[in-house]
Amino acid sequence: MNNIFDAIRGHVTAREAAQVYGLTFGRNGRALCPWHNDTHPDLAFYGERCYCHACHEGGDAVALTAQIFGLPMLDAAKRINADFSLGLDMDALPDEKPRVNRAEEQRKAKSELQRRWNFLCDIVREADEKLEKMKGWDEPMFTTVLAARARADDELNLLWEVLCDARRA
C-alpha cells in the first residue's frame, strides 16, 4: 500500500492540500495548525511536507488531510485521490516492494538536515542582529524576535541530538 501513498506524495503537496481544504494562512505563508488549537499560524511548509513549530507535528498531504477531517490514512488518501482527480487505482497492490536506494536516501536526508540547519542558523543570526539594534525590552517587536530566536534554538538543539545519534549508530 506504500505505493499509493508515494503516488499521492508525487502529485499533491501538503501546502496544496492545506489550500484546497481551507486552512487559514498568515502573511508569513504559514497556516493555522490542525493538530492543536492554533491562534498564530505555526504550520510551515517545506517541499511536499508540513511541520508545526509549536506542537512539532506534521507530515505529508495524506497525514495533513487525515488530521483535518479526522480520517484514517487510507481514507484520507482516497479523499485526496477523488478531490484532486488523480485517478489512482486505490485497490491496486504492488506485486513486490520497490527497491530502495539507501545511499540516495541517506544523501537526501543529510542534505535536508543541512538545509534546515542553515535555515535555523540564519534565523538565530538575524534575530541576534535585530536584538542588538533594539533599544530595550520594551520595544514592540522585542518579545516576538526573542521568541522566534528561542524556537530556532530549540529546533537546532533537536537537530544536534539527531545528528549526534546518527553518528553513534
Contact map, one row per residue, 1 for C-alpha under 8 A:
1111100000000000000000000000000000000000000000000000000000000000000000000000000000000000000011000000000000000000000000000000000000000000000000000000000000000000000000000
1111110000000000000000000000000000000000000000000000000000000000000000000000000000000000000000000000000000000000000000000000000000000000000000000000000000000000000000000
1111111000000000000000000000000000000000000000000000000000000000000000000000000000000000000011000000000000000000000000000000000000000000000000000000000000000000000000000
1111111100000000000000000000000000000000000000000000000000000000000000000000100000000001010000000000000000000000000000000000000000000000000000000000000000000000000000000
1111111110000000000000000000000000000000000000000000000000000100000000000000100000000000000000000000000000000000000000000000000000000000000000000000000000000000000000000
0111111111000000000000000000000000000000000000000000000000000000000000000000000000000000000000000000000000000000000000000000000000000000000000000000000000000000000000000
0011111111100000000000000000000000000000000000000000000000000000000000000000000000000001000000000000000000000000000000000000000000000000000000000000000000000000000000000
0001111111110000000000000000000000000000000000000000000000001100000000000000100110000000000000000000000000000000000000000000000000000000000000000000000000000000000000000
0000111111111000000000000000000000000000000000010000000000011100000000000000000000000000000000000000000000000000000000000000000000000000000000000000000000000000000000000
0000011111111000000000000000000000000000000000000000000000000000000000000000000000000000000000000000000000000000000000000000000000000000000000000000000000000000000000000
0000001111111000000000000000000000000000000000000000000000000000000000000000000000000100000000000000000000000000000000000000000000000000000000000000000000000000000000000
0000000111111101100000000000000000000000000000010000000000001000000000000000000000000000000000000000000000000000000000000000000000000000000000000000000000000000000000000
0000000011111111100000000000000000000000000000111000000000011000000000000000000000000000000000000000000000000000000000000000000000000000000000000000000000000000000000000
0000000000011111110000000000000000000000000010011100000000111101000000000000000000000000000000000000000000000000000000000000000000000000000000000000000000000000000000000
0000000000001111111000000000000000000000000010011100000000001000000000000000000000000000000000000000000000000000000000000000000000000000000000000000000000000000000000000
0000000000011111111100000000000000000000000000000000000000001000000000000000000000000000000000000000000000000000000000000000000000000000000000000000000000000000000000000
0000000000011111111110000000000000000000000000000000000000001001100000000000000100000000000000000000000000000000000000000000000000000000000000000000000000000000000000000
0000000000000111111111100000001000000000000000000000000000001001100000000000000000000000000000000000000000000000000000000000000000000000000000000000000000000000000000000
0000000000000011111111100000000000000000000000000000000000000000000000000000000000000000000000000000000000000000000000000000000000000000000000000000000000000000000000000
0000000000000001111111100000000000000000000000000000000000000000000000000000000000000000000000000000000000000000000000000000000000000000000000000000000000000000000000000
0000000000000000111111100000000000000000000000000000000000000000100100000000000000000000000000000000000000000000000000000000000000000000000000000000000000000000000000000
0000000000000000011111110000000000000000000000000000000000000000000000000000000000000000000000000000000000000000000000000000000000000000000000000000000000000000000000000
0000000000000000011111111000001100000000000000000000000000000000000000000000000000000000000000000000000000000000000000000000000000000000000000000000000000000000000000000
0000000000000000000001111100001100000000100000000000000000000000000000000000000000000000000000000000000000000000000000000000000000000000000000000000000000000000000000000
0000000000000000000000111111111100000000100000000000000000000000000000000000000000000000000000000000000000000000000000000000000000000000000000000000000000000000000000000
0000000000000000000000011111111100000000100000000000000000000000000000000000000000000000000000000000000000000000000000000000000000000000000000000000000000000000000000000
0000000000000000000000001111110000000000000000000000000000000000000000000000000000000000000000000000000000000000000000000000000000000000000000000000000000000000000000000
0000000000000000000000001111110000000000000000000000000000000000000000000000000000000000000000000000000000000000000000000000000000000000000000000000000000000000000000000
0000000000000000000000001111111000000000000100000000000000000000000000000000000000000000000000000000000000000000000000000000000000000000000000000000000000000000000000000
0000000000000000000000001111111100000000111110000000000000000000000000000000000000000000000000000000000000000000000000000000000000000000000000000000000000000000000000000
0000000000000000010000111100111110000000111100000000000000000000000000000000000000000000000000000000000000000000000000000000000000000000000000000000000000000000000000000
0000000000000000000000111100011111000111111000000000000000000000000000000000000000000000000000000000000000000000000000000000000000000000000000000000000000000000000000000
0000000000000000000000000000001111111100111000000001000000000000000000000000000000000000000000000000000000000000000000000000000000000000000000000000000000000000000000000
0000000000000000000000000000000111111100000000000000000000000001001100000000000000000000000000000000000000000000000000000000000000000000000000000000000000000000000000000
0000000000000000000000000000000011111000000000000000001010000000001000000000000000000000000000000000000000000000000000000000000000000000000000000000000000000000000000000
0000000000000000000000000000000011111100000000000000001000000000000000000000000000000000000000000000000000000000000000000000000000000000000000000000000000000000000000000
0000000000000000000000000000000011111110000000000000000000000000000000000000000000000000000000000000000000000000000000000000000000000000000000000000000000000000000000000
0000000000000000000000000000000111011111110000000000000000000000000000000000000000000000000000000000000000000000000000000000000000000000000000000000000000000000000000000
0000000000000000000000000000000100001111100000000000000000000000000000000000000000000000000000000000000000000000000000000000000000000000000000000000000000000000000000000
0000000000000000000000000000000100000111110000000000000000000000000000000000000000000000000000000000000000000000000000000000000000000000000000000000000000000000000000000
0000000000000000000000011100011110000111111000000000000000000000000000000000000000000000000000000000000000000000000000000000000000000000000000000000000000000000000000000
0000000000000000000000000000011110000101111100000001110000000000000000000000000000000000000000000000000000000000000000000000000000000000000000000000000000000000000000000
0000000000000000000000000000011110000000111110000111100001000000000000000000000000000000000000000000000000000000000000000000000000000000000000000000000000000000000000000
0000000000000000000000000000111000000000011111000111100000000000000000000000000000000000000000000000000000000000000000000000000000000000000000000000000000000000000000000
0000000000000110000000000000010000000000001111111110000000000000000000000000000000000000000000000000000000000000000000000000000000000000000000000000000000000000000000000
0000000000000000000000000000000000000000000111111110000000000000000000000000000000000000000000000000000000000000000000000000000000000000000000000000000000000000000000000
0000000000001000000000000000000000000000000011111100000000000000000000000000000000000000000000000000000000000000000000000000000000000000000000000000000000000000000000000
0000000010011110000000000000000000000000000011111100000000011000000000000000000000000000000000000000000000000000000000000000000000000000000000000000000000000000000000000
0000000000001110000000000000000000000000000011111110000001111000000000000000000000000000000000000000000000000000000000000000000000000000000000000000000000000000000000000
0000000000000110000000000000000000000000001111111111000001110001000000000000000000000000000000000000000000000000000000000000000000000000000000000000000000000000000000000
0000000000000000000000000000000000000000001111001111100111100000000000000000000000000000000000000000000000000000000000000000000000000000000000000000000000000000000000000
0000000000000000000000000000000010000000011100000111111111000000000000000000000000000000000000000000000000000000000000000000000000000000000000000000000000000000000000000
0000000000000000000000000000000000000000011100000011111110000000000000000000000000000000000000000000000000000000000000000000000000000000000000000000001000000000000000000
0000000000000000000000000000000000000000010000000001111100000000000000000000000000000000000000000000000000000000000000000000000000000000000000000000000000000000000000000
0000000000000000000000000000000000110000000000000001111110000000000000000000000000000000000000000000000000000000000000000000000000000000000000000000000000000000000000000
0000000000000000000000000000000000000000000000000011111111000000000000000000000000000000000000000000000000000000000000000000000000000000000000000000000000000000000000000
0000000000000000000000000000000000100000000000000011101111100000000000000000000000000000000000000000000000000000000000000000000000000000000000000000000000000000000000000
0000000000000000000000000000000000000000001000001111000111110011000000000000000000000000000000000000000000000000000000000000000000000000000000000000000000000000000000000
0000000000000100000000000000000000000000000000001110000011111111000000000000000000000000000000000000000000000000000000000000000000000000000000000000000000000000000000000
0000000010001100000000000000000000000000000000011100000001111111000000000000000000000000000000000000000000000000000000000000000000000000000000000000000000000000000000000
0000000110011111110000000000000000000000000000011000000000111111100000000000000000000000000000000000000000000000000000000000000000000000000000000000000000000000000000000
0000100110000100000000000000000000000000000000000000000000111111110000001001100100000000000000000000000000000000000000000000000000000000000000000000000000000000000000000
0000000000000000000000000000000000000000000000000000000001111111111000001001000000000000000000000000000000000000000000000000000000000000000000000000000000000000000000000
0000000000000100110000000000000001000000000000000100000001111111111100000000000000000000000000000000000000000000000000000000000000000000000000000000000000000000000000000
0000000000000000110010000000000000000000000000000000000000001111111110100001000100000000000000000000000000000000000000000000000000000000000000000000000000000000000000000
0000000000000000000000000000000000000000000000000000000000000111111111111011000000000000000000000000000000000000000000000000000000000000000000000000000000000000000000000
0000000000000000000000000000000001100000000000000000000000000011111111100000000000000000000000000000000000000000000000000000000000000000000000000000000000000000000000000
0000000000000000000010000000000001000000000000000000000000000001111111100000000000000000000000000000000000000000000000000000000000000000000000000000000000000000000000000
0000000000000000000000000000000000000000000000000000000000000000111111100001000000000000000000000000000000000000000000000000000000000000000000000000000000000000000000000
0000000000000000000000000000000000000000000000000000000000000000011111110000000000000000000000000000000000000000000000000000000000000000000000000000000000000000000000000
0000000000000000000000000000000000000000000000000000000000000000111111111011000000000000000000000000000000000000000000000000000000000000000000000000000000000000000000000
0000000000000000000000000000000000000000000000000000000000000000010001111111000000000000000000000000000000000000000000000000000000000000000000000000000000000000000000000
0000000000000000000000000000000000000000000000000000000000000110010000111111100000000000000000000000000000000000000000000000000000000000000000000000000000000000000000000
0000000000000000000000000000000000000000000000000000000000000000000000011111110000000000000000000000000000000000000000000000000000000000000000000000000000000000000000000
0000000000000000000000000000000000000000000000000000000000000000010000111111111000000000000000000000000000000000000000000000000000000000000000000000000000000000000000000
0000000000000000000000000000000000000000000000000000000000000110110010111111111100000000000000000000000000000000000000000000000000000000000000000000000000000000000000000
0001100100000000000000000000000000000000000000000000000000000100000000001111111110000000000000000000000000000000000000000000000000000000000000000000000000000000000000000
0000000000000000000000000000000000000000000000000000000000000000000000000111111111000000010000000000000000000000000000000000000000000000000000000000000000000000000000000
0000000000000000000000000000000000000000000000000000000000000000000000000011111111100000000000000000000000000000000000000000000000000000000000000000000000000000000000000
0000000100000000100000000000000000000000000000000000000000000100100000000001111111111100000000000000000000000000000000000000000000000000000000000000000000000000000000000
0000000100000000000000000000000000000000000000000000000000000000000000000000111111111111000000000000000000000000000000000000000000000000000000000000000000000000000000000
0000000000000000000000000000000000000000000000000000000000000000000000000000011111111110000000000000000000000000000000000000000000000000000000000000000000000000000000000
0000000000000000000000000000000000000000000000000000000000000000000000000000001111111100000000000000000000000000000000000000000000000000000000000000000000000000000000000
0000000000000000000000000000000000000000000000000000000000000000000000000000000111111100000000000000000000000000000000000000000000000000000000000000000000000000000000000
0000000000000000000000000000000000000000000000000000000000000000000000000000000111111110000000000000000000000000000000000000000000000000000000000000000000000000000000000
0000000000100000000000000000000000000000000000000000000000000000000000000000000111111111000000000000000000000000000000000000000000000000000000000000000000000000000000000
0000000000000000000000000000000000000000000000000000000000000000000000000000000011001111100000000000000000000000000000000000000000000000000000000000000000000000000000000
0001001000000000000000000000000000000000000000000000000000000000000000000000000010000111110000000000000000000000000000000000000000000000000000000000000000000000000000000
0000000000000000000000000000000000000000000000000000000000000000000000000000000000000011111100000000000000000000000000000000000000000000000000000000000000000000000000000
0001000000000000000000000000000000000000000000000000000000000000000000000000010000000001111100000000000000000000000000000000000000000000000000000000000000000000000000000
0000000000000000000000000000000000000000000000000000000000000000000000000000000000000000111110000000000000000000000000000000000000000000000000000000000000000000000000000
0000000000000000000000000000000000000000000000000000000000000000000000000000000000000000111111000000000000000000000000000000000000000000000000000000000000000000000000000
1010000000000000000000000000000000000000000000000000000000000000000000000000000000000000001111100000000000000000000000000000000000000000000000000000000000000000000000000
1010000000000000000000000000000000000000000000000000000000000000000000000000000000000000000111111000000000000000000000000000000000000000000000000000000000000000000000000
0000000000000000000000000000000000000000000000000000000000000000000000000000000000000000000011111000000000000000000000000000000000000000000000000000000000000000000000000
0000000000000000000000000000000000000000000000000000000000000000000000000000000000000000000001111100000000000000000000000000000000000000000000000000000000000000000000000
0000000000000000000000000000000000000000000000000000000000000000000000000000000000000000000001111110000000000000000000000000000000000000000000000000000000000000000000000
0000000000000000000000000000000000000000000000000000000000000000000000000000000000000000000000011111000000000000000000000000000000000000000000000000000000000000000000000
0000000000000000000000000000000000000000000000000000000000000000000000000000000000000000000000001111100000000000000000000000000000000000000000000000000000000000000000000
0000000000000000000000000000000000000000000000000000000000000000000000000000000000000000000000000111110010000000000000000000000000000000000000000000000000000000000000000
0000000000000000000000000000000000000000000000000000000000000000000000000000000000000000000000000011111110000000000000000000000000000000000000000000000000000000000000000
0000000000000000000000000000000000000000000000000000000000000000000000000000000000000000000000000001111111000000000000000000000000000000000000000000000000000000000000000
0000000000000000000000000000000000000000000000000000000000000000000000000000000000000000000000000000111111100000000000000000000000000000000000000000000000000000000000000
0000000000000000000000000000000000000000000000000000000000000000000000000000000000000000000000000000111111110000000000000000000000000000000000000000000000000000000000000
0000000000000000000000000000000000000000000000000000000000000000000000000000000000000000000000000001111111111000000000000000000000000000000000000000000000000000000000000
0000000000000000000000000000000000000000000000000000000000000000000000000000000000000000000000000000011111111100000000000000000000000000000000000000000000000000000000000
0000000000000000000000000000000000000000000000000000000000000000000000000000000000000000000000000000001111111110000000000000000000000000000000000000000000000000000000000
0000000000000000000000000000000000000000000000000000000000000000000000000000000000000000000000000000000111111111000000000000000000000000000000000000000000000000000000000
0000000000000000000000000000000000000000000000000000000000000000000000000000000000000000000000000000000011111111100000000000000000000000000000000000000000000000000000000
0000000000000000000000000000000000000000000000000000000000000000000000000000000000000000000000000000000001111111110000000000000000000000000000000000000000000000000000000
0000000000000000000000000000000000000000000000000000000000000000000000000000000000000000000000000000000000111111111000000000000000000000000000000000000000000000000000000
0000000000000000000000000000000000000000000000000000000000000000000000000000000000000000000000000000000000011111111100000000000000000000000000000000000000000000000000000
0000000000000000000000000000000000000000000000000000000000000000000000000000000000000000000000000000000000001111111110000000000000000000000000000000000000000010000000000
0000000000000000000000000000000000000000000000000000000000000000000000000000000000000000000000000000000000000111111111000000000000000000000000000000000000000000000000000
0000000000000000000000000000000000000000000000000000000000000000000000000000000000000000000000000000000000000011111111100000000000000000000000000000000000000000000000000
0000000000000000000000000000000000000000000000000000000000000000000000000000000000000000000000000000000000000001111111110000000000000000000000000000000000000000000000000
0000000000000000000000000000000000000000000000000000000000000000000000000000000000000000000000000000000000000000111111111000000000000000000000000000000000010010000000000
0000000000000000000000000000000000000000000000000000000000000000000000000000000000000000000000000000000000000000011111111100000000000000000000000000000000000000000000000
0000000000000000000000000000000000000000000000000000000000000000000000000000000000000000000000000000000000000000001111111110000000000000000000000000000000000000000000000
0000000000000000000000000000000000000000000000000000000000000000000000000000000000000000000000000000000000000000000111111111000000000000000000000000000110110000000000000
0000000000000000000000000000000000000000000000000000000000000000000000000000000000000000000000000000000000000000000011111111100000000000000000000000000100010000000000000
0000000000000000000000000000000000000000000000000000000000000000000000000000000000000000000000000000000000000000000001111111110000000000000000000000000000000000000000000
0000000000000000000000000000000000000000000000000000000000000000000000000000000000000000000000000000000000000000000000111111111000000000000000000001100100000000000000000
0000000000000000000000000000000000000000000000000000000000000000000000000000000000000000000000000000000000000000000000011111111100000000000000000000100110000000000000000
0000000000000000000000000000000000000000000000000000000000000000000000000000000000000000000000000000000000000000000000001111111110000000000000000000000000000000000000000
0000000000000000000000000000000000000000000000000000000000000000000000000000000000000000000000000000000000000000000000000111111111000000000000000000000000000000000000000
0000000000000000000000000000000000000000000000000000000000000000000000000000000000000000000000000000000000000000000000000011111111100000000000001101100000000000000000000
0000000000000000000000000000000000000000000000000000000000000000000000000000000000000000000000000000000000000000000000000001111111110000000000000000100000000000000000000
0000000000000000000000000000000000000000000000000000000000000000000000000000000000000000000000000000000000000000000000000000111111111000000000000000000000000000000000000
0000000000000000000000000000000000000000000000000000000000000000000000000000000000000000000000000000000000000000000000000000011111111100000000001000000000000000000000000
0000000000000000000000000000000000000000000000000000000000000000000000000000000000000000000000000000000000000000000000000000001111111100000001001100000000000000000000000
0000000000000000000000000000000000000000000000000000000000000000000000000000000000000000000000000000000000000000000000000000000111111110000000000000000000000000000000000
0000000000000000000000000000000000000000000000000000000000000000000000000000000000000000000000000000000000000000000000000000000011111110000000000000000000000000000000000
0000000000000000000000000000000000000000000000000000000000000000000000000000000000000000000000000000000000000000000000000000000001111111101001000000000000000000000000000
0000000000000000000000000000000000000000000000000000000000000000000000000000000000000000000000000000000000000000000000000000000000011111101000000000000000000000000000000
0000000000000000000000000000000000000000000000000000000000000000000000000000000000000000000000000000000000000000000000000000000000000111111001000000000000000000000000000
0000000000000000000000000000000000000000000000000000000000000000000000000000000000000000000000000000000000000000000000000000000000000111111001100000000000000000000000000
0000000000000000000000000000000000000000000000000000000000000000000000000000000000000000000000000000000000000000000000000000000000000001111101000000000000000000000000000
0000000000000000000000000000000000000000000000000000000000000000000000000000000000000000000000000000000000000000000000000000000000000111111111000000000000000000000000000
0000000000000000000000000000000000000000000000000000000000000000000000000000000000000000000000000000000000000000000000000000000000000000011111110000000000000000000000000
0000000000000000000000000000000000000000000000000000000000000000000000000000000000000000000000000000000000000000000000000000000000000000001111111000000000000000000000000
0000000000000000000000000000000000000000000000000000000000000000000000000000000000000000000000000000000000000000000000000000000000100101111111111100000000000000000000000
0000000000000000000000000000000000000000000000000000000000000000000000000000000000000000000000000000000000000000000000000000000000000000100111111110000000000000000000000
0000000000000000000000000000000000000000000000000000000000000000000000000000000000000000000000000000000000000000000000000000000000000000000111111111000000000000000000000
0000000000000000000000000000000000000000000000000000000000000000000000000000000000000000000000000000000000000000000000000000001001100000000011111111100000000000000000000
0000000000000000000000000000000000000000000000000000000000000000000000000000000000000000000000000000000000000000000000000000001000100000000001111111110000000000000000000
0000000000000000000000000000000000000000000000000000000000000000000000000000000000000000000000000000000000000000000000000000000000000000000000111111111000000000000000000
0000000000000000000000000000000000000000000000000000000000000000000000000000000000000000000000000000000000000000000000000010001000000000000000011111111100000000000000000
0000000000000000000000000000000000000000000000000000000000000000000000000000000000000000000000000000000000000000000000000011001100000000000000001111111110000000000000000
0000000000000000000000000000000000000000000000000000000000000000000000000000000000000000000000000000000000000000000000000000000000000000000000000111111111000000000000000
0000000000000000000000000000000000000000000000000000100000000000000000000000000000000000000000000000000000000000000000000000000000000000000000000011111111100000000000000
0000000000000000000000000000000000000000000000000000000000000000000000000000000000000000000000000000000000000000000000011011000000000000000000000001111111110000000000000
0000000000000000000000000000000000000000000000000000000000000000000000000000000000000000000000000000000000000000000000010001000000000000000000000000111111111000000000000
0000000000000000000000000000000000000000000000000000000000000000000000000000000000000000000000000000000000000000000000000000000000000000000000000000011111111100000000000
0000000000000000000000000000000000000000000000000000000000000000000000000000000000000000000000000000000000000000000000010000000000000000000000000000001111111110000000000
0000000000000000000000000000000000000000000000000000000000000000000000000000000000000000000000000000000000000000000010011000000000000000000000000000000111111111000000000
0000000000000000000000000000000000000000000000000000000000000000000000000000000000000000000000000000000000000000000000000000000000000000000000000000000011111111100000000
0000000000000000000000000000000000000000000000000000000000000000000000000000000000000000000000000000000000000000000000000000000000000000000000000000000001111111110000000
0000000000000000000000000000000000000000000000000000000000000000000000000000000000000000000000000000000000000000100010000000000000000000000000000000000000111111111000000
0000000000000000000000000000000000000000000000000000000000000000000000000000000000000000000000000000000000000000000000000000000000000000000000000000000000011111111100000
0000000000000000000000000000000000000000000000000000000000000000000000000000000000000000000000000000000000000000000000000000000000000000000000000000000000001111111110000
0000000000000000000000000000000000000000000000000000000000000000000000000000000000000000000000000000000000000000000000000000000000000000000000000000000000000111111111000
0000000000000000000000000000000000000000000000000000000000000000000000000000000000000000000000000000000000000000000000000000000000000000000000000000000000000011111111100
0000000000000000000000000000000000000000000000000000000000000000000000000000000000000000000000000000000000000000000000000000000000000000000000000000000000000001111111110
0000000000000000000000000000000000000000000000000000000000000000000000000000000000000000000000000000000000000000000000000000000000000000000000000000000000000000111111111
0000000000000000000000000000000000000000000000000000000000000000000000000000000000000000000000000000000000000000000000000000000000000000000000000000000000000000011111111
0000000000000000000000000000000000000000000000000000000000000000000000000000000000000000000000000000000000000000000000000000000000000000000000000000000000000000001111111
0000000000000000000000000000000000000000000000000000000000000000000000000000000000000000000000000000000000000000000000000000000000000000000000000000000000000000000111111
0000000000000000000000000000000000000000000000000000000000000000000000000000000000000000000000000000000000000000000000000000000000000000000000000000000000000000000011111
